[in-house]
Amino acid sequence: MPIVELQHVRKAYDTKIAVADLSFTIEPGSMFGLLGPNGSGKTSSIRMMIGITVPDSGTVSLFGQPFRRELLQRVGYLPEERGLYKKMKVMEQLIFLGQLRGLDAQTASKRAHMWAERLEITPAIHKKTEELSKGMQQKIQFISTLLHEPDLIIMDEPFSGLDPVNAVLLMDTLLDLRKQGRTILFSTHRMDQVEKLCDNICLIHNSRLILSGSMREIKSRYPANRVVIHFTGDANFLNHPAVAESKNYEGHAELHLREGADAQQLLASAVQNGTRITRFEVMEPTLEEIFIEKVTESARAMQAGEPIRA
């Protein structure tokens, strides 16, 4: 039974179509990435998912049932626009937000302290929100999303404002939550994070679905024709006929091979020229490359009036 199911959902504001005929499902215990450029319809889709707005047509189901507001007791939502009270102290605020979710003050305080320690913000819990950095405030809002222990966690740009260290801390926390059986949907521009975390993705552009499926299945559609090489010495091997495109970052090269080219011939050529190879990896395209390719294809199709292929 899917935790979330959208079927042919459409939403328009005046003459602007925000979401057009969008369908996807999110399975229990999975991590799902909702992707797309700014203005593509990601936030509009999330808002319909949790009843902030109502679809003009199509259906939304949560936990195998048609959407009802009572089901939101099982949902935690971290919006892109943050909503903390700047003058309140952190712990007072977390207890208050927990009570809004049906917790008593003691339970809310206990869980808030636990999460503050887990996310390394314990020294800040008696400060006012306005005294904290943007990244610290992001952690506080993340904690408020989890206090009532939701089965479905929805996060819109959860890594915004976080430095690399805290982004890794949040990623590790999300992985632990998935291991506990929670279902997680997040929207982000960080393709590297999606590639590491998500089981399935949905890519939308100009309100329309242009790519969806499991990470493994999507990447299997593309040939393993990318090569990463770390080397010292002669770089003339980058001019080998097998190479269609290359970027040389002084000892670190990223190559795109021609169709049908043999990567082993390229490696042999480099070694024969006396180049010392410390890393040679043949890879599928990254999700970022797939993302850019599909968005570019979608934009061209729209300009030409052609149908968009998912």
N, C-alpha and C positions, 0 to 999 in steps of 0.2 A: 504494500500500500504506500503510494507516494506521500511524503510529508507536505509537499507543495505541488499543485498542479494548476497551470494556466492553460486554458484552451481558447484559442482564437480571440485573445483579448485585444481590444482597441480602445484608445483614448485620444480625444481631440480637445484642444482649447481654442475656441473660435475657429479660425481657418487653419491652425497649425495642428498637424497630426503628431502627437507625442509618441504613441505606440500603435503599430499597425499589425493586426493579425498575428500576435505573438503567442506561441505555444511552447511549453517545456514542463518537465517534471523534475523534482528533486527527491531522491530516494533517502530513506532513513540512514543515519550514521555516515552520511557522505559530506564532502566539502565541495560546494558548487560556486563557480566564478561567473558573475554576470558582468560582461565586459563591453566596452564600446567607447568611442571618443566622447568628448564633452558634448552634451546636447543630443545624444543618440537615443535617449529614452530609458536609461537605466534607473534613475531615481523615480521617474513616473511609474515604471513597472513595480518597483518596491512599494511605492505608496498604495498602489491598487492591491498589492498582495496583503497588506495589513490594514486595509479599510480606511486609510486617510482620504483616498479618493475612490470613486466607483467607476468601473469600466463602462464605456458607452455600449459595448457589446462583448460577448464572450463570458467565460466563467472563471472564477478563482476558487480553489478548494484548499483547505488546510487540514492536515491529519485525516485525510480521506472523507472530509465532510464539506458541504458547501459553506462558504465563508459565513461565520457568525462572530460577533464581537467577543463573545465569551471565550472563544478559542485563543484570543490574544493573551490570556493568562499563561499560555504555554510558549509564548514568543518573547524573545528579547530583541530590542531594536536599537541600534546605534546609528543615528542619522548623520548625514554629512554635515549639516549645520548643527553645531554643538549647542546644548541648552542648559548649562550649569548656572547656578546663582552665584554671581561674583562676590557678593558680600558675606555669604554663608561660609562657615568653616567646613572643611572637607567631610569630617566624620558626621557632623550634624546633617549635612546634605545627603550623604549616603544613607543614613538611617531614615531620613524623611522620604527619600525615593524608594527605599525598601518597603516602607509602610504603605506607600501608594500602590505597591504591588501585592499587598495583603500580608506582609510579614509583620510580626510584632517587633518592637524596638530592640529587644534583647537579641533576637535571632538576626535582625538586620545588622546590628553592631558586631556580632560575632563573625558573620560572613564578611563584612566589610574589612575588619581587622585581618582576617585570613587572606583576603585578596590583596590588601595593601602590602602585606609582607611578601606575598607571591610576586607582585609586580614592583617591588622595591620602592614603595613610596611611603612607608611607615613614618619617616620623619616629617612628612607634609600633612598628616591627617588632622592636625590641630591648627593649620593655617587657613586663611581665607583663600578662596579660589583665585581671586584677582592677584594674589601674591605669587602664583605659580606660573611656570613656563607653559607654552602651548602643548608641548609633549606631555607634561605632567597632567594637565587638564584632560588630555585625551585618555590617559590611563584611568583617571577617575570616572570619566563617562563610560569607559569600557567596563569598569567594575559595576557601575550602576545597571548596566545591561544584563549582568550575570547574577545579581543578588538573589533573584527569585528562582534560580536554577532552571532556566527555560529549556524546553526540548528542541526548539528551533531558534537559532541565533542569526539575526540578519544585521549586517554591518555595511554601511555605505561609506567607502573610502576610510577604512579603519586605520590605515598606516599614515594618514595625513598628519604632519607635524612631528613624527617620530624620527629620531636619529637612527643610524644603522644598528646600534646596540639594542635600543628599545624595540626596534622593528623585529629583530631576531627573537627577543623576549616574548613579544606578542605572537609571533609565528609559532614558537614552541608551545605557548599556552593554547593556541587553537588546535594544534595537533593533539595535545592531551585531552582537550574537550571532545574531539572526534573519537579518540580511543574510548572515552566514557560513553559513547553512543549518541552524542549530541549531533544534530544536523546543522550545518553552517552554510550560509550564503553570504558571500561578500562581493562588493563591487570595488574595483581598484584599477588604477592605471599602471600598476607595477606588474608587468608581465612576468618578471623573474619570480615574484612571489606566487603568482597564480600557477606557474609551471611546477613549482615545488610542492604546493599545497593541495591543488584542486584535483578531484576525481573526474569531474565533468565541468564543461563550460558552455556558455551561451554568449555569442558575440552579436551585438546589434549595432546597426549603423543607419542613421537617418530614419529611426523608428522601426526598422525592419530587421528580422532575423537573417543573418548572413552566414552563420556557422554555429553548429552545436554538436555535442557528442562527448564521449569520454576523451580525456587527454591522450591516452594510448592510441585510440582509434583514429583520432584526428591527425596525430603526428605520423601514423603509419601510411597516410595518404601521400606523404611527400617523400621523395628519394633522399637517401643519406648521402648528400653531395656537398656538405659543408665540411671543411677541414680546419682544425686549429693546430698550429705548429709553434712550438717554442724552440728556438735554435740560436746558435752562435756561428759566426763565419759568413761565408758567401751567401747572398740572397738571390742569386741569379736563377735559382730553381723556381722562383715565383713567375718567371716568364715561360714556364713549361706549357706546351700546347694543351695540356689537360685543364689548365686554369682559365676559367672564364673571367673571374674578378678576384682581386686580391687587395688586402689592406695590410700594410707592414708597419707595425708599431715598434720598430727597433728590437728585433729578437722575439717578437710575438706577432705572428701573421694569422689572418683569418681569410680563408679562401672559399670561393664558390666554384665547384668543378663543372666542366661542360657535361652535357648529357652523354651518358655512356662512357665517360672517362674512368680510368682505373687509378684509384688513389695510390696503389702500391707502386705503379710506375713513377708517380711523382716522388714518392719516398725514395725509391732507388736512385732517381736522378739527383736528388739533393745529397745523398750519401756519396755518390760517385764524384760530385763536385767538391767534396771535402767539408761539407756543412755538418756540424755536429747537432743532432736532433735530440732534444731532451723531452719533448712531448709531441706526439703525432696522433690526433684523434679525429676520426671520421664520424660525423654526427648528422642527425636529422636537423632541419631548420628549427630555430628557437620559436617559441610561441610569439615573441615580439615580431619576428620576421613574417610568420603566418598572419598575425594580426594586421600588419602594415599591408601585406599583399591583398588580403581579403577586403580591407577597407578601401584600398585603391581600386580594386575590381568593382566594388559596389558603387563607388562614386562615378566611375566611367559608365557603368551600366545605366545608372540613373540619368546621366547626361545624354546618353544615346536612346533613352526610352526603352531599354531592353529589360526583361525580367531578371530579378536578382536570384541567383542560385545559392542555396545554403549548403 
